[in-house]
């Protein structure tokens, strides 16, 4: 009798605890394993590791070392092939055909929130990514998928100058097509995906952590507005809001994230800190991590998350984007 121990993990959700399986193959000729016609099929974002063990009794001790698991998770051997953005000349998908679709822009931080949540839940095969070119977007998107909502109509009528934290209202991404309905608003969508789809839970059950989560969700607008105002030179509350983030990251000691362990709160802030950090350093010579070790550690840990990394843009792109928006004011 020969045995193989098998372990698998999701490279798209590296902060999910790995699960170990042991499979026992009974054969008088172990060499036949290499040619056995018993394929094991997993979704594309899972990886397999096989370890030969001497006997059935040793299977219970065949778990891979934690360090090896962490390294493999951080590496992420399989990456999603991203589709090109749809433009004004692109045909619409078969809308409301039962397919779950996430409409995003690769450059929108609000859309990135939902994209990260999708990846962390391991839903690449269940939620189809549909990127939209916001500079040349197809007319059918607003007409058939996500008609203008109240906030957009009101703001447009009042001729308000849209600031970066309001782009999601103007551009109407992200949106999620699910169960023949379309839903919007990024914070609502990340909670919806976490509650209505399979995969690891991205919010804790601890009441104290839930309370802090809601406080931090509510603070996202204040955080974004303060840092954008710093770019524009209108006010300098950047230090205050960043200190609030630094303090919030110290509330729980069971991990480096806002709620200790990775959660939707980290997803809510990551796209904006990803942009503010390089742009403020380049344009304002302001290092958001200086004197803030918790924030520095949080950024370091987030950058190990392959589910998040697959949504990130080159920091130079963010710097150029903010230069175009704000350089005339500096």
One Martini backbone bead per residue (centre of mass of N, CA, C, O) as a GRO file, in nm:
protein
  330
    1UNK     BB    1   0.097   0.036   0.022
    2UNK     BB    2   0.025   0.371  -0.085
    3UNK     BB    3   0.091   0.728  -0.032
    4UNK     BB    4  -0.076   1.051  -0.039
    5UNK     BB    5  -0.039   1.387   0.028
    6UNK     BB    6  -0.278   1.660   0.038
    7UNK     BB    7  -0.275   2.007  -0.055
    8UNK     BB    8  -0.467   2.318  -0.031
    9UNK     BB    9  -0.498   2.646  -0.191
   10UNK     BB   10  -0.576   2.994  -0.220
   11UNK     BB   11  -0.421   3.239  -0.409
   12UNK     BB   12  -0.663   3.459  -0.409
   13UNK     BB   13  -0.679   3.391  -0.073
   14UNK     BB   14  -0.417   3.425   0.138
   15UNK     BB   15  -0.589   3.484   0.422
   16UNK     BB   16  -0.679   3.203   0.411
   17UNK     BB   17  -0.709   2.925   0.547
   18UNK     BB   18  -0.575   2.637   0.517
   19UNK     BB   19  -0.634   2.315   0.367
   20UNK     BB   20  -0.629   1.971   0.451
   21UNK     BB   21  -0.564   1.675   0.267
   22UNK     BB   22  -0.619   1.319   0.253
   23UNK     BB   23  -0.505   1.071   0.018
   24UNK     BB   24  -0.573   0.731  -0.053
   25UNK     BB   25  -0.376   0.501  -0.233
   26UNK     BB   26  -0.450   0.182  -0.367
   27UNK     BB   27  -0.158  -0.019  -0.443
   28UNK     BB   28   0.079  -0.247  -0.571
   29UNK     BB   29   0.170   0.002  -0.776
   30UNK     BB   30   0.294   0.308  -0.728
   31UNK     BB   31   0.393   0.385  -1.022
   32UNK     BB   32   0.094   0.428  -1.140
   33UNK     BB   33   0.027   0.719  -1.050
   34UNK     BB   34   0.151   0.878  -1.292
   35UNK     BB   35  -0.083   0.716  -1.494
   36UNK     BB   36  -0.334   0.781  -1.371
   37UNK     BB   37  -0.695   0.826  -1.452
   38UNK     BB   38  -0.730   1.061  -1.194
   39UNK     BB   39  -0.845   1.348  -1.202
   40UNK     BB   40  -0.802   1.670  -1.045
   41UNK     BB   41  -1.048   1.921  -0.995
   42UNK     BB   42  -0.999   2.270  -1.002
   43UNK     BB   43  -0.997   2.574  -0.970
   44UNK     BB   44  -0.775   2.809  -1.091
   45UNK     BB   45  -0.724   2.931  -0.775
   46UNK     BB   46  -0.593   2.655  -0.720
   47UNK     BB   47  -0.366   2.449  -0.534
   48UNK     BB   48  -0.128   2.179  -0.550
   49UNK     BB   49   0.013   1.938  -0.312
   50UNK     BB   50   0.254   1.677  -0.308
   51UNK     BB   51   0.321   1.403  -0.067
   52UNK     BB   52   0.524   1.159   0.014
   53UNK     BB   53   0.448   0.873   0.209
   54UNK     BB   54   0.512   0.582   0.382
   55UNK     BB   55   0.226   0.585   0.534
   56UNK     BB   56  -0.082   0.603   0.670
   57UNK     BB   57   0.011   0.701   0.958
   58UNK     BB   58   0.162   0.972   0.837
   59UNK     BB   59  -0.071   1.159   0.740
   60UNK     BB   60  -0.130   1.322   1.009
   61UNK     BB   61   0.189   1.451   0.965
   62UNK     BB   62   0.166   1.605   0.653
   63UNK     BB   63   0.185   1.890   0.705
   64UNK     BB   64   0.278   2.176   0.606
   65UNK     BB   65   0.464   2.423   0.661
   66UNK     BB   66   0.378   2.738   0.738
   67UNK     BB   67   0.595   2.884   0.568
   68UNK     BB   68   0.520   2.751   0.298
   69UNK     BB   69   0.234   2.851   0.281
   70UNK     BB   70   0.290   3.154   0.291
   71UNK     BB   71   0.467   3.169   0.039
   72UNK     BB   72   0.258   3.058  -0.159
   73UNK     BB   73   0.037   3.263  -0.109
   74UNK     BB   74   0.204   3.520  -0.179
   75UNK     BB   75   0.266   3.442  -0.474
   76UNK     BB   76   0.072   3.322  -0.673
   77UNK     BB   77   0.058   3.111  -0.945
   78UNK     BB   78  -0.233   3.227  -1.029
   79UNK     BB   79  -0.356   3.441  -1.286
   80UNK     BB   80  -0.570   3.657  -1.406
   81UNK     BB   81  -0.717   3.724  -1.709
   82UNK     BB   82  -0.766   4.033  -1.829
   83UNK     BB   83  -0.992   4.214  -1.970
   84UNK     BB   84  -1.079   4.438  -2.182
   85UNK     BB   85  -1.208   4.728  -2.215
   86UNK     BB   86  -1.504   4.876  -2.272
   87UNK     BB   87  -1.649   5.058  -2.534
   88UNK     BB   88  -1.841   5.238  -2.758
   89UNK     BB   89  -1.795   4.976  -2.968
   90UNK     BB   90  -1.910   4.778  -2.774
   91UNK     BB   91  -2.079   4.512  -2.703
   92UNK     BB   92  -2.307   4.384  -2.519
   93UNK     BB   93  -2.394   4.181  -2.304
   94UNK     BB   94  -2.606   3.930  -2.177
   95UNK     BB   95  -2.826   4.071  -2.014
   96UNK     BB   96  -2.995   3.890  -1.782
   97UNK     BB   97  -2.883   3.562  -1.813
   98UNK     BB   98  -2.755   3.481  -1.506
   99UNK     BB   99  -2.504   3.632  -1.498
  100UNK     BB  100  -2.240   3.732  -1.300
  101UNK     BB  101  -2.153   4.084  -1.279
  102UNK     BB  102  -1.862   4.304  -1.273
  103UNK     BB  103  -1.855   4.647  -1.293
  104UNK     BB  104  -1.561   4.826  -1.399
  105UNK     BB  105  -1.263   5.004  -1.325
  106UNK     BB  106  -0.920   4.990  -1.318
  107UNK     BB  107  -0.903   5.307  -1.188
  108UNK     BB  108  -1.116   5.262  -0.962
  109UNK     BB  109  -1.138   5.254  -0.618
  110UNK     BB  110  -1.429   5.155  -0.579
  111UNK     BB  111  -1.410   4.910  -0.767
  112UNK     BB  112  -1.168   4.777  -0.625
  113UNK     BB  113  -1.306   4.683  -0.374
  114UNK     BB  114  -1.486   4.464  -0.514
  115UNK     BB  115  -1.261   4.310  -0.652
  116UNK     BB  116  -1.120   4.219  -0.396
  117UNK     BB  117  -1.354   4.066  -0.268
  118UNK     BB  118  -1.386   3.862  -0.491
  119UNK     BB  119  -1.099   3.742  -0.465
  120UNK     BB  120  -1.106   3.668  -0.155
  121UNK     BB  121  -1.355   3.462  -0.213
  122UNK     BB  122  -1.304   3.303  -0.486
  123UNK     BB  123  -1.496   3.438  -0.757
  124UNK     BB  124  -1.383   3.422  -1.055
  125UNK     BB  125  -1.599   3.192  -1.161
  126UNK     BB  126  -1.877   3.361  -1.061
  127UNK     BB  127  -1.756   3.657  -1.128
  128UNK     BB  128  -1.769   3.861  -1.387
  129UNK     BB  129  -1.550   4.066  -1.550
  130UNK     BB  130  -1.642   4.419  -1.646
  131UNK     BB  131  -1.475   4.645  -1.811
  132UNK     BB  132  -1.463   5.007  -1.822
  133UNK     BB  133  -1.427   5.286  -2.027
  134UNK     BB  134  -1.453   5.606  -1.900
  135UNK     BB  135  -1.350   5.773  -2.161
  136UNK     BB  136  -1.522   5.536  -2.356
  137UNK     BB  137  -1.813   5.466  -2.296
  138UNK     BB  138  -2.084   5.284  -2.318
  139UNK     BB  139  -2.419   5.357  -2.355
  140UNK     BB  140  -2.549   5.084  -2.247
  141UNK     BB  141  -2.475   5.103  -1.949
  142UNK     BB  142  -2.680   5.323  -1.861
  143UNK     BB  143  -2.936   5.213  -2.010
  144UNK     BB  144  -2.919   4.884  -1.909
  145UNK     BB  145  -2.764   4.864  -1.627
  146UNK     BB  146  -2.698   5.184  -1.492
  147UNK     BB  147  -2.882   5.411  -1.420
  148UNK     BB  148  -2.927   5.705  -1.309
  149UNK     BB  149  -2.908   5.839  -1.010
  150UNK     BB  150  -2.991   6.068  -0.784
  151UNK     BB  151  -2.710   6.187  -0.732
  152UNK     BB  152  -2.633   6.242  -1.027
  153UNK     BB  153  -2.867   6.421  -1.117
  154UNK     BB  154  -2.837   6.641  -0.906
  155UNK     BB  155  -2.540   6.714  -0.956
  156UNK     BB  156  -2.568   6.789  -1.254
  157UNK     BB  157  -2.782   7.018  -1.219
  158UNK     BB  158  -2.570   7.179  -1.018
  159UNK     BB  159  -2.275   7.178  -1.129
  160UNK     BB  160  -2.078   6.994  -0.996
  161UNK     BB  161  -1.759   6.938  -0.897
  162UNK     BB  162  -1.590   6.654  -0.930
  163UNK     BB  163  -1.446   6.455  -0.705
  164UNK     BB  164  -1.276   6.166  -0.650
  165UNK     BB  165  -1.496   6.058  -0.430
  166UNK     BB  166  -1.737   6.101  -0.673
  167UNK     BB  167  -1.689   5.910  -0.926
  168UNK     BB  168  -1.899   5.683  -0.877
  169UNK     BB  169  -2.144   5.856  -0.950
  170UNK     BB  170  -2.062   5.948  -1.234
  171UNK     BB  171  -1.965   5.650  -1.353
  172UNK     BB  172  -2.115   5.395  -1.230
  173UNK     BB  173  -1.887   5.269  -1.048
  174UNK     BB  174  -1.982   5.005  -0.934
  175UNK     BB  175  -2.147   4.697  -1.053
  176UNK     BB  176  -2.402   4.438  -0.985
  177UNK     BB  177  -2.497   4.142  -1.152
  178UNK     BB  178  -2.774   3.980  -0.977
  179UNK     BB  179  -3.052   3.818  -1.004
  180UNK     BB  180  -3.163   4.035  -1.219
  181UNK     BB  181  -2.981   4.260  -1.082
  182UNK     BB  182  -2.870   4.596  -0.989
  183UNK     BB  183  -2.592   4.702  -0.799
  184UNK     BB  184  -2.454   4.956  -0.577
  185UNK     BB  185  -2.204   5.063  -0.407
  186UNK     BB  186  -1.921   4.963  -0.262
  187UNK     BB  187  -1.990   4.903   0.039
  188UNK     BB  188  -2.242   4.737  -0.024
  189UNK     BB  189  -2.101   4.523  -0.210
  190UNK     BB  190  -1.899   4.393  -0.015
  191UNK     BB  191  -2.122   4.293   0.177
  192UNK     BB  192  -2.287   4.132  -0.027
  193UNK     BB  193  -2.069   3.931  -0.113
  194UNK     BB  194  -2.010   3.819   0.171
  195UNK     BB  195  -2.324   3.722   0.223
  196UNK     BB  196  -2.397   3.578  -0.091
  197UNK     BB  197  -2.123   3.414  -0.091
  198UNK     BB  198  -1.889   3.213  -0.113
  199UNK     BB  199  -1.652   3.188   0.139
  200UNK     BB  200  -1.475   3.371   0.328
  201UNK     BB  201  -1.512   3.559   0.588
  202UNK     BB  202  -1.488   3.941   0.612
  203UNK     BB  203  -1.636   3.925   0.899
  204UNK     BB  204  -1.669   3.938   1.221
  205UNK     BB  205  -1.840   3.837   1.528
  206UNK     BB  206  -1.729   4.041   1.699
  207UNK     BB  207  -1.876   4.313   1.839
  208UNK     BB  208  -1.632   4.509   1.860
  209UNK     BB  209  -1.550   4.476   1.561
  210UNK     BB  210  -1.815   4.562   1.433
  211UNK     BB  211  -1.818   4.847   1.547
  212UNK     BB  212  -1.552   4.941   1.416
  213UNK     BB  213  -1.628   4.886   1.126
  214UNK     BB  214  -1.858   5.098   1.106
  215UNK     BB  215  -1.682   5.340   1.179
  216UNK     BB  216  -1.481   5.304   0.935
  217UNK     BB  217  -1.680   5.321   0.707
  218UNK     BB  218  -1.782   5.613   0.785
  219UNK     BB  219  -1.477   5.742   0.752
  220UNK     BB  220  -1.391   5.735   0.451
  221UNK     BB  221  -1.480   6.015   0.350
  222UNK     BB  222  -1.309   6.186   0.542
  223UNK     BB  223  -1.041   6.074   0.453
  224UNK     BB  224  -1.053   6.147   0.150
  225UNK     BB  225  -1.113   6.452   0.172
  226UNK     BB  226  -0.861   6.537   0.335
  227UNK     BB  227  -0.646   6.444   0.122
  228UNK     BB  228  -0.751   6.604  -0.118
  229UNK     BB  229  -0.728   6.883   0.017
  230UNK     BB  230  -0.422   6.867   0.039
  231UNK     BB  231  -0.368   6.871  -0.263
  232UNK     BB  232  -0.533   7.150  -0.310
  233UNK     BB  233  -0.478   7.348  -0.049
  234UNK     BB  234  -0.737   7.396   0.146
  235UNK     BB  235  -0.616   7.186   0.360
  236UNK     BB  236  -0.468   7.031   0.682
  237UNK     BB  237  -0.591   6.703   0.776
  238UNK     BB  238  -0.403   6.460   0.732
  239UNK     BB  239  -0.282   6.403   1.012
  240UNK     BB  240  -0.549   6.341   1.157
  241UNK     BB  241  -0.652   6.098   0.983
  242UNK     BB  242  -0.390   5.928   1.005
  243UNK     BB  243  -0.397   5.904   1.313
  244UNK     BB  244  -0.663   5.756   1.324
  245UNK     BB  245  -0.560   5.509   1.170
  246UNK     BB  246  -0.331   5.436   1.361
  247UNK     BB  247  -0.514   5.387   1.608
  248UNK     BB  248  -0.704   5.174   1.479
  249UNK     BB  249  -0.457   4.964   1.436
  250UNK     BB  250  -0.446   4.923   1.777
  251UNK     BB  251  -0.711   4.780   1.893
  252UNK     BB  252  -0.589   4.502   1.784
  253UNK     BB  253  -0.357   4.211   1.864
  254UNK     BB  254  -0.431   3.971   1.623
  255UNK     BB  255  -0.309   4.184   1.414
  256UNK     BB  256  -0.235   4.428   1.141
  257UNK     BB  257  -0.528   4.500   1.124
  258UNK     BB  258  -0.807   4.666   1.201
  259UNK     BB  259  -0.934   4.369   1.319
  260UNK     BB  260  -0.653   4.216   1.300
  261UNK     BB  261  -0.798   4.073   1.083
  262UNK     BB  262  -0.885   4.036   0.784
  263UNK     BB  263  -1.107   4.270   0.600
  264UNK     BB  264  -1.331   4.494   0.471
  265UNK     BB  265  -1.182   4.739   0.581
  266UNK     BB  266  -0.923   4.702   0.419
  267UNK     BB  267  -1.068   4.718   0.144
  268UNK     BB  268  -1.179   5.013   0.177
  269UNK     BB  269  -0.875   5.151   0.201
  270UNK     BB  270  -0.658   5.045  -0.002
  271UNK     BB  271  -0.705   5.211  -0.275
  272UNK     BB  272  -0.634   5.492  -0.139
  273UNK     BB  273  -0.357   5.437  -0.014
  274UNK     BB  274  -0.228   5.349  -0.280
  275UNK     BB  275  -0.250   5.650  -0.391
  276UNK     BB  276  -0.155   5.848  -0.164
  277UNK     BB  277   0.130   5.764  -0.100
  278UNK     BB  278   0.283   5.836  -0.374
  279UNK     BB  279   0.156   6.118  -0.430
  280UNK     BB  280   0.241   6.269  -0.168
  281UNK     BB  281   0.543   6.216  -0.196
  282UNK     BB  282   0.575   6.363  -0.475
  283UNK     BB  283   0.395   6.637  -0.444
  284UNK     BB  284   0.442   6.686  -0.101
  285UNK     BB  285   0.659   6.533   0.062
  286UNK     BB  286   0.465   6.305   0.203
  287UNK     BB  287   0.483   6.067   0.464
  288UNK     BB  288   0.238   5.860   0.591
  289UNK     BB  289   0.445   5.664   0.776
  290UNK     BB  290   0.556   5.876   0.946
  291UNK     BB  291   0.511   5.785   1.274
  292UNK     BB  292   0.347   5.509   1.149
  293UNK     BB  293   0.383   5.182   1.210
  294UNK     BB  294   0.104   5.057   1.158
  295UNK     BB  295   0.071   5.153   0.867
  296UNK     BB  296   0.328   5.026   0.756
  297UNK     BB  297   0.249   4.732   0.829
  298UNK     BB  298  -0.013   4.723   0.669
  299UNK     BB  299   0.107   4.770   0.389
  300UNK     BB  300   0.293   4.525   0.393
  301UNK     BB  301   0.065   4.312   0.424
  302UNK     BB  302  -0.107   4.387   0.178
  303UNK     BB  303   0.136   4.327  -0.031
  304UNK     BB  304   0.089   4.000   0.023
  305UNK     BB  305  -0.188   4.013  -0.124
  306UNK     BB  306  -0.289   3.866  -0.412
  307UNK     BB  307  -0.583   3.960  -0.441
  308UNK     BB  308  -0.488   4.258  -0.439
  309UNK     BB  309  -0.248   4.269  -0.642
  310UNK     BB  310  -0.439   4.210  -0.899
  311UNK     BB  311  -0.554   4.531  -0.865
  312UNK     BB  312  -0.305   4.683  -0.905
  313UNK     BB  313  -0.114   4.965  -0.967
  314UNK     BB  314   0.110   5.165  -1.070
  315UNK     BB  315   0.235   5.420  -0.889
  316UNK     BB  316   0.296   5.606  -1.134
  317UNK     BB  317   0.003   5.631  -1.226
  318UNK     BB  318  -0.101   5.780  -0.979
  319UNK     BB  319   0.083   6.023  -0.997
  320UNK     BB  320  -0.012   6.119  -1.277
  321UNK     BB  321  -0.308   6.157  -1.207
  322UNK     BB  322  -0.263   6.373  -0.977
  323UNK     BB  323  -0.117   6.576  -1.148
  324UNK     BB  324  -0.353   6.639  -1.343
  325UNK     BB  325  -0.554   6.733  -1.109
  326UNK     BB  326  -0.333   6.925  -0.909
  327UNK     BB  327  -0.079   7.082  -1.018
  328UNK     BB  328  -0.205   7.368  -1.075
  329UNK     BB  329  -0.239   7.419  -0.749
  330UNK     BB  330   0.080   7.394  -0.653
   0.00000   0.00000   0.00000
